[in-house]
Amino acid sequence: MERSGRELVEPVLKGDRSGFEVLYERYAPLIRAICRDATGNLSDAQDLAQEAFLRSYQRLHDLRKPDRFGY
């Protein structure tokens, strides 16, 4: 069974980064596709997606509803 956003986010907030790796693997293809549609360029899309994940990691503590990560 797939772990929920809350099950992945809460350990990250306590210092266990492995949950964020799962979130990245789960959502990276979608985020890259959205960025590719927006930029029309694969290289720019990859850079933009990486930046989006970096910012989401840095701001994870601001997330009000961890179970809604990705929605």
C-alpha positions in Angstrom: 0.0 0.0 0.0 1.3 3.5 -0.9 2.2 5.6 2.1 0.2 8.9 2.5 1.7 12.3 2.3 1.4 12.6 6.1 3.3 9.3 6.6 6.1 10.7 4.4 6.2 14.3 5.5 6.1 13.9 9.3 9.4 11.9 9.5 11.1 14.5 7.2 10.1 17.2 9.6 11.8 15.2 12.4 15.0 14.9 10.4 14.5 11.7 8.4 15.0 12.7 4.7 14.1 9.3 3.3 10.4 10.2 3.1 11.2 13.2 0.9 13.1 10.9 -1.5 9.8 8.9 -1.9 7.8 12.1 -2.4 10.4 13.2 -5.0 10.2 9.9 -6.9 6.4 9.9 -6.7 5.9 13.5 -8.0 9.0 14.3 -10.1 7.7 13.0 -13.4 4.6 15.0 -13.1 6.4 18.2 -12.0 8.9 17.8 -14.9 6.1 17.3 -17.4 4.3 20.5 -16.2 7.6 22.4 -16.3 8.3 21.0 -19.8 4.9 22.2 -21.0 5.5 25.6 -19.5 9.0 26.1 -20.9 9.1 24.0 -24.0 12.6 23.0 -23.1 13.7 19.8 -21.3 16.8 21.3 -19.8 15.0 24.3 -18.4 12.1 22.0 -17.2 14.6 19.8 -15.3 16.1 22.9 -13.7 12.7 24.3 -12.8 11.5 21.1 -11.3 14.6 20.7 -9.2 14.1 24.3 -7.9 10.5 23.5 -7.1 11.5 20.4 -5.1 14.3 22.3 -3.3 11.8 25.1 -2.3 9.2 22.5 -1.2 11.8 20.8 1.0 12.9 24.1 2.5 9.3 25.1 3.2 7.9 21.7 4.3 7.5 22.9 7.9 5.0 25.5 6.6 2.7 22.8 5.2 -0.6 23.0 7.1 -2.0 19.7 5.9 0.8 17.1 5.2 -1.7 14.6 4.0 -2.4 16.9 1.1 1.2 17.1 -0.2 1.0 16.7 -4.0 -2.6 17.8 -4.3 
